[in-house]
């Protein structure tokens, strides 16, 4: 992440320097609108930009949310002699395997998008972002289709602990994908209107971090929930 | 400065009432918002506690002053089904409403008093000021954090007014008691309780992300990790604890809400669920939460003791490391709340050992405090008295904790008044006294004027004495077998001889409540009085006292501070002044002494 930041031209000093303050050292460029806000370059050890660090902390909390749900799921999976419990529909292992590949591919297109942004290639950036968003939507569509089928087979939230854990865990991930896709669509809209200057990659990088989290959690869920 | 900039400057200085007082992004204002929230809620939580105490001392008698309301009025209230008639029908506490009262006393005190004040107020106020930053890393997120917390508080309060009354499953909300409305008779109250907890969690997480990022990235030049005041260490560690513990509570709350609304059975044995799962998830959050409630107070005491002892804190690095190890161990001890829950007894051994391990860093911190005080010429100001109160109460509360941390003794003491005594020595004797210490200490920086010292000292004495009169006898009650949650203790003959003690505790509790009127008088008097904005009234070293009073037009400091040494350089041999602010460069010889 930091390597992406290096070629960024330092932005102008905050519009409103503190009275009598020496000019900011400019070791690290400030982000966003600094008007009246804090200077973000006065850290003695700028290992990581403030926004990214905040995002990382947010993702740590998200990770613990999933850890809570996964923990609950594992209690039932290993607490029951037979899993899935008898008389319950089987989960679509193969289709979801393909879906896993789709989501992982979207992770790759996201990497390409970030690379394009770093190399100032707006066309490639736009294409990669749209590709990522479309792959995300495809993933959601396949998930939705499978959910409809599972519900018709009688697997619901109230049908037992198997269905409840499945929909809670996979649904939480699905909601995160919805959020991430929405974010991507907003970014592609901004890109299409050319209001997104390549020099300001921050929102893109934050979105990328979030996307990598959503993609990265999925294989774990696939192995735990679908494969027995 | 050109003309446009000057205009922008002028307009920036007066952003209007709404931006200044309601939707402010200034960390100092947000800190005050959290303070008001916490203090108002403290009043409510305290009143609930007094109602609980009334019921225990004089079971099934009419609450005081309720005889002033005529019977006709009560009849009308009962018929209209108003919330007052549900909570205190005819001025009496019913068994159902008793359950709600102690549940909501605990919930409000933990989530809407101690957390908003210790973490919200002191975290917001002190982090940027003490590390020399102009504001938090994410000021807007900071504003959202307060308003999310306030929304969570509103949802929590709404529970009092819904049909069926408020949550009545205890603040721990053990399933299946809390998972089905048939057990407590509460439906929407428990829903709202869970939703509110989720929202409060989001608010706290926003704060935590902000605190961690700010401490890591926004420290002033020269403010290395081991030059940070221990308050900042404690708040940083608290934020990390919240970041890792709260999401697990939120996950648990979501599952419980699903059980209540969507017909799942995560915690209901009838549907293949596992009631113990709630306890595990809850206490995985709950025990780190205990350290959330005390660590900031620990930091505050670490900062107050040296100022009034005029001595460096004893073992600064050991203190920081001890706090880190408490936080780390805090995540692997949750099972000590569950010794009698029916979990595998061999797990109890492991959890006992990790729990007792915590007494090592805890004892280290206490001993370092005592060593800081040793042979010091102490200035007995109000904040110092409260800090000394914290130190002494931590010894009692810590020692009683050992009995509860060990499975063999806990099996006897579990869910008795001994537990109530123990955790009140911690959350009142430690957290609330710590809050008072902090308010008295930083009031001049927050509001520009010292609180009245004489009144403050009387407030301390009254609080300290009545607090012990309330909570110390509870140890005896507990060993006598008095249950932690019981509507009418007189229903058991073996508790009858203990009833005079219950009456004594309740009378003391009312005195403790009345003592807080002294604080309220002092607080509002302080707010109303003439502001002197004295820069460094306590002659302390940390950066907040060097910041220009009342405040510069932007941020906190006229010039970005540069830190030259640690925060506890007091009574340096060879120095003419017995304190040395962190941004003051000492001459070479003294600087070496300060560093060593």
Boltz contact constraints between the chains, C-beta under 6 A:
constraints:
  - contact:
      token1: [A, 18]
      token2: [B, 554]
      max_distance: 6.0
  - contact:
      token1: [A, 20]
      token2: [B, 559]
      max_distance: 6.0
  - contact:
      token1: [A, 21]
      token2: [B, 559]
      max_distance: 6.0
  - contact:
      token1: [A, 36]
      token2: [B, 12]
      max_distance: 6.0
  - contact:
      token1: [A, 37]
      token2: [B, 139]
      max_distance: 6.0
  - contact:
      token1: [A, 38]
      token2: [B, 134]
      max_distance: 6.0
  - contact:
      token1: [A, 38]
      token2: [B, 135]
      max_distance: 6.0
  - contact:
      token1: [A, 42]
      token2: [B, 560]
      max_distance: 6.0
  - contact:
      token1: [A, 43]
      token2: [B, 217]
      max_distance: 6.0
  - contact:
      token1: [A, 43]
      token2: [B, 218]
      max_distance: 6.0
  - contact:
      token1: [A, 43]
      token2: [B, 219]
      max_distance: 6.0
  - contact:
      token1: [A, 44]
      token2: [B, 219]
      max_distance: 6.0
  - contact:
      token1: [A, 44]
      token2: [B, 221]
      max_distance: 6.0
  - contact:
      token1: [A, 50]
      token2: [B, 137]
      max_distance: 6.0
  - contact:
      token1: [A, 50]
      token2: [B, 213]
      max_distance: 6.0
  - contact:
      token1: [A, 50]
      token2: [B, 217]
      max_distance: 6.0
  - contact:
      token1: [A, 53]
      token2: [B, 213]
      max_distance: 6.0
  - contact:
      token1: [A, 53]
      token2: [B, 217]
      max_distance: 6.0
  - contact:
      token1: [A, 54]
      token2: [B, 138]
      max_distance: 6.0
  - contact:
      token1: [A, 54]
      token2: [B, 209]
      max_distance: 6.0
  - contact:
      token1: [A, 54]
      token2: [B, 213]
      max_distance: 6.0
  - contact:
      token1: [A, 57]
      token2: [B, 209]
      max_distance: 6.0
  - contact:
      token1: [A, 57]
      token2: [B, 212]
      max_distance: 6.0
  - contact:
      token1: [A, 58]
      token2: [B, 209]
      max_distance: 6.0
  - contact:
      token1: [A, 60]
      token2: [B, 243]
      max_distance: 6.0
  - contact:
      token1: [A, 61]
      token2: [B, 205]
      max_distance: 6.0
  - contact:
      token1: [A, 61]
      token2: [B, 243]
      max_distance: 6.0
  - contact:
      token1: [A, 61]
      token2: [B, 247]
      max_distance: 6.0
  - contact:
      token1: [A, 64]
      token2: [B, 244]
      max_distance: 6.0
  - contact:
      token1: [A, 64]
      token2: [B, 247]
      max_distance: 6.0
  - contact:
      token1: [A, 64]
      token2: [B, 248]
      max_distance: 6.0
  - contact:
      token1: [A, 65]
      token2: [B, 247]
      max_distance: 6.0
  - contact:
      token1: [A, 65]
      token2: [B, 251]
      max_distance: 6.0
  - contact:
      token1: [A, 68]
      token2: [B, 248]
      max_distance: 6.0
  - contact:
      token1: [A, 68]
      token2: [B, 251]
      max_distance: 6.0
  - contact:
      token1: [A, 69]
      token2: [B, 251]
      max_distance: 6.0
  - contact:
      token1: [A, 72]
      token2: [B, 277]
      max_distance: 6.0
  - contact:
      token1: [A, 75]
      token2: [B, 274]
      max_distance: 6.0
  - contact:
      token1: [A, 75]
      token2: [B, 277]
      max_distance: 6.0
  - contact:
      token1: [A, 157]
      token2: [B, 262]
      max_distance: 6.0
  - contact:
      token1: [A, 157]
      token2: [B, 264]
      max_distance: 6.0
  - contact:
      token1: [A, 158]
      token2: [B, 263]
      max_distance: 6.0
  - contact:
      token1: [A, 161]
      token2: [B, 272]
      max_distance: 6.0
  - contact:
      token1: [A, 164]
      token2: [B, 264]
      max_distance: 6.0
